[in-house]
Amino acid sequence: MRSTLPAKGLPWRIALFDPPLGVLLAMPMLTIKIGAIISLGAALAFRLFVGGHRMPLALVALLLAVIVILLIGALWLIRVLTCSRWCERAWVGSAALSW
């Protein structure tokens, strides 16, 4: 008996390593949304609990990590959307320009 995804009937191996286009688009978009939620939560916590004074170092580190997550999600989305037409050039060029 093979393990399958309940909704689509896809084997787990295909779902993880060769997913359909909708799943390919959903994964980087989810990464971007998670990064945005974390950054907004950190900004809200800073505003509520610190009161707008100096930002703690832990919060600065968290925001820098969130920036990396957002950058990875954006590059991943560019790769998914442009890989079929321009191969790897579009997202590699975007990555080179963003660093």
Residue pairs with C-beta under 8 A, 6 or more apart in sequence:
2 11
3 11
3 12
4 10
4 11
4 12
5 11
5 12
5 15
8 15
8 20
10 19
10 20
15 23
19 27
24 80
25 77
25 80
25 81
27 76
28 73
28 74
28 76
28 77
28 79
28 80
29 73
29 77
31 69
31 72
31 73
31 76
32 70
32 73
32 74
32 77
34 69
34 73
35 66
35 67
35 69
35 70
35 73
36 70
38 62
38 66
38 69
39 63
39 66
39 67
39 70
42 59
42 62
42 63
42 66
45 59
46 52
46 55
46 59
50 56
50 59
71 98
74 94
75 91
75 94
75 95
75 98
76 91
78 90
78 91
78 94
79 88
79 90
79 91
82 90
82 91
83 90
83 91
